[in-house]
Amino acid sequence: MDILRLTLRQLQIFVAVARTGSTTAAGEAIALSQSATSSAVNELERLLSLQLFDRAGKRLLLNDNGRALLPQAQALLEGASTIERMSQSADAQLQELRIGASTTIGTYVLPRLLTAFLSGRHAQAEAWQSSVMVGNTAAICARVAAFELDIGLIEGPSHESAVLVHAWLADEMVVVASPSHQVSRVNMEAERAGRRTNLASLRDAVWLLRESGSGTREATDEVLLPHLRGYRKSIELGSSEAIKHAASAGLGLACLSKWVASDFLESGRLCVVRSGLPRIMRQYHWVVHRDKQFTPAMIRFIDLLSVD
């Protein structure tokens, strides 16, 4: 086999098919017809003398060979992009950044960081482009590991071996409920008596939770589960904002970042439940791929994180 016959375009098509699971969707993503996409995959498999996908109807699922090739293909494509950027001026290299942020950070912290990042030299630039993805911690780390994001800002731990994790901000979480909720009334009576709310009332309550893979959920589980011995009644919601509004409506208890809950706490729509639980602190992190070549834009953004 002449390995030099492999092309970056073939690897780009392979990565697109691996991501989408079909030649039709992959072709749409990279502006190629379905037949051309399918032919490129077949040619790549022929050149490598390896089957890379298992076929299940119209679905293409990575097999062991494909899973082994995927990170190498992603790294080669990222390396090619880095080489292309070498010909750009320093100002041009400052004009593109792909950022991922988990939900709380993306909603409450990232906007002011972007304001600072896009000031100064960016304000005078003729053109610049930044893209932001907001999702749960697991999704952000997966995109960083796939070189689809330059940097990720996460609330929970990373489970991706290809990702380097750096400590950043500390955040406090609080257990909250509507003032009309039964637990809030019990909490008020306990405070008047100089006591904390009994954990038994927390165990019997409905808990409003983020989905698995969320940094908020991991932090909540780590602190609450040893004391609650599980969630007897729970409702999963896809965002902390949805949980905040559900809690204020009296649907259940929630454990939320103070950044998320602060406006409702100040307005009286939520109150903090004082219990026998320990103080709930969590660490925010920024993550990059361990093989990522830092661009000028990344360096400038990371400098902002270090003084935030």
TASUL-V220803 format. One record per backbone hydrogen bond with DSSP energy under -0.5 kcal/mol. NH is the residue of the N-H (numbers start at 1). CO is the residue of the C=O. If there is no record, write none. Layout:
nh={NH:NH}
co={CO:CO}
This chain:
nh={3:5:6:11:12:13:14:15:16:17:18:19:20:21:26:27:28:29:30:31:32:37:38:39:40:41:42:43:44:45:46:47:48:49:50:52:54:56:56:59:60:61:61:63:67:68:69:70:71:72:73:74:75:76:77:78:79:80:81:82:83:84:85:86:86:87:88:93:94:94:95:96:97:99:99:100:101:102:103:106:107:108:109:110:112:113:114:115:116:117:118:119:122:123:124:124:125:125:129:131:133:135:135:138:140:141:142:143:144:145:146:147:148:149:150:151:152:153:154:154:161:163:164:166:168:171:173:174:176:176:177:178:181:185:186:187:188:189:190:191:192:193:194:195:197:201:202:203:204:205:207:208:209:209:214:218:219:220:221:222:223:224:225:227:228:229:232:232:233:235:237:243:244:245:246:247:248:249:250:251:253:254:255:256:256:258:261:262:265:266:267:268:269:270:271:273:274:275:276:280:281:282:284:285:286:287:288:290:292:294:297:299:300:301:302:303:304:305:306:307:307:308:308}
co={1:2:3:7:8:9:10:11:12:13:14:15:16:17:22:23:24:25:26:28:27:33:34:35:36:37:38:39:40:41:42:43:44:45:45:50:61:54:59:56:21:54:59:52:63:64:65:66:67:68:69:70:71:72:73:74:75:76:77:78:79:80:81:82:83:84:85:89:90:91:92:93:129:97:131:151:133:153:135:102:103:104:105:105:109:109:110:111:112:113:114:116:119:120:120:121:121:122:95:97:99:101:133:213:136:137:138:139:140:141:142:144:143:143:98:98:287:100:152:285:159:160:288:286:284:282:280:256:174:254:271:247:178:181:182:183:184:185:186:187:188:189:191:190:274:198:198:199:200:202:233:253:207:235:211:214:215:216:217:218:219:220:221:224:224:225:203:230:205:207:209:239:240:241:242:243:244:245:247:246:206:176:208:174:254:172:257:258:261:262:263:264:264:264:177:175:272:273:197:173:279:171:169:154:166:152:164:162:289:292:93:295:296:297:298:299:300:301:302:303:304:304:305}
